[in-house]
């Protein structure tokens, strides 16, 4: 059994939302749930009662919830939650209207400002009025090319308050990457920033915005948000208006919320798009709200008084997840820019200055802190920080050690995993349970998560496919322009009938119930027919001080598959034969002989998506001479050239 690194105090357990929720469920349904496992079992065996309790515990609002909670609950896809409900997403996020802080924003060290709940309501009101005035209506698409700043949240809430559908990317996307996404969904309005800060430099966006607008024929208006300049010249951008001018003729008044069906399209999200044009994943209003608020309240213990941060851009689903913290009554802490400008401490400066309670980030960020030998515990107070969440890639055991050794020892560390596909988590944190080294704590409430072997049989303790065996509210309502659901079904239900197959290679510990993710199933290595998760190799290799980062693929070779490891060296280190021997020995000892790479090759860079995930499949395609169909999905597509024509890959 893995070492226990943290256990919540009795006082913390007693004060938790999860404990209060369990007591309420016991009272409402005359049951006797005494621990998380029994609550989880209730949540999947009594889905109607569970999701009704979430709705009531969170105080979610609706014009009507209707009489029925679940129809066709045995069908995936096809199950319908609250089929008669009429709700509004923005109304549930604008749950306060007072002078306390709703949003706090830092743009590196250049901009610091905050917005009260009252001001947030007022700004949403005038933006929504302006949208209505220009004719935007329920079902129209409003898109954003924006940083993670208050105006983005205002625009989203305004759009969803009138029943429009929201989609966003971040301003570091290239023009083609934006058009590959927004071009498919035909927006009426584009909200775009004029420039943004990164590494203390201002990056102009207006030329890109001009190109984007010119190639979106359905667009009626482009609202330009000033950021680094007060009065940018927008004359070259067709259909453009500055934000202040767009809302100038409207005064704040009570917001008119348009009530929509539970499955009315709320968000359109996009797959990474490295194998072709991104899939447009459509998420419903009610399912997104229920799922995300359950995670904020119960799994993260957020609520009134919480000050919640996630380091994310508007091109990653964690932005959509973060904003739902408003529905829990939390203050959101927004940061835009480099997390390492000027010296790697700014996010911890932010945590101390703004009394952050939840620090959300990526596994790669934590690893980078470790590689940089930063010790925030010695330089910052961090007494307000109660929890740290990590996602984007598996959090290796050594990173658990680093967090408790170098950041804070009394901290709920929650590695979490789910995705754009469900706008939430399959597996995540449990604030009333111990944290075990290298393990995700639990399966999410309401999620019937299992591990299947290659024959489609449930297993525990061994590695297999992560599946969900029962329908849940935040399943996509479909893909855009997929009228017969053919692409939707192929994406999740092709491998096992009526079972959601997510594409992660995982194991569930028999003793602790903790989960370990070994990587994506489609990136799993198969030397000699044995399935190997790439994360197992990364854990061993990236623990070496000479290695900054690595990426591993399987190369087809002489009727089998051999493991190829590419490494980015740290600093001035050089990949010597002795170091290659050390790497192979460490992988063999820490994993198995099957994991040992046949080749270890130095590279200068690793291609990654806009959200920072390394792209094993794209590298594999390049190595095998196959075309990478959509390089615009990558943050650094030029890195792919480093993997072409490598002579060592043609040798035994």
Buried (B, 14 or more C-beta within 10 A) or exposed (E): EBEEBBEBEEEBBEEBBBBBBBEEBBEEBEBEBEEBEBBBEBBBEBBEBBBBBBBEBBEBBBEEBEEEBBEEBEEBBEBBBBBBBBBBBBBBBBBBBEEEBBBBBBBBEBBEEBBBBBBBBBBBBBBBBBBBEBEBEEEBBBBBBBBBBBBBBBBBBBBBBBBBBBBBBBBBBBBBBBBBBBBBBBBBBBBBBBBBBBEEEBBBBBEBBBBBBBBBEEBBBBBBBBBBEEEBEBEEBEBBBBBEEBBEEBEBEEBEBBBBBBBBBBBBBBBBBBBEBBBBBBBBBBBBBBBBBBBBBBBBBBBEEBBBBBBBBBBBBBBBBBBBBBBBBBBBBBBBBBBBBEEBBBBBBBBBEBBBBBBBBBBBBBBBBBBEEBBBBEEBEBEBBBBBBBBBBBBBBBBBBBBBEBBBEBBBBBBBBBBBBBBBBBBBBBBBBBBBBBBBBBBBBBBBBBBBEEEBEEBEEEBBBBBBBBBBBBBBBBBBEBEEBEBBBEBBBEBBEEBBBBBBBBBBBEEBBBBBBBBBBEBBBEBEEEBBBBBBBBBBBBBBEBBBBBBBBBBEBEEEBBBBBBBBBBEEBEBEEEBBEBBBEBBBEBBEEBBBBBBBBBBEBBBBBBBBBBBBBBBBBBBEEEEBEBBBBBBBBEBBEBBEEBEEBEEE
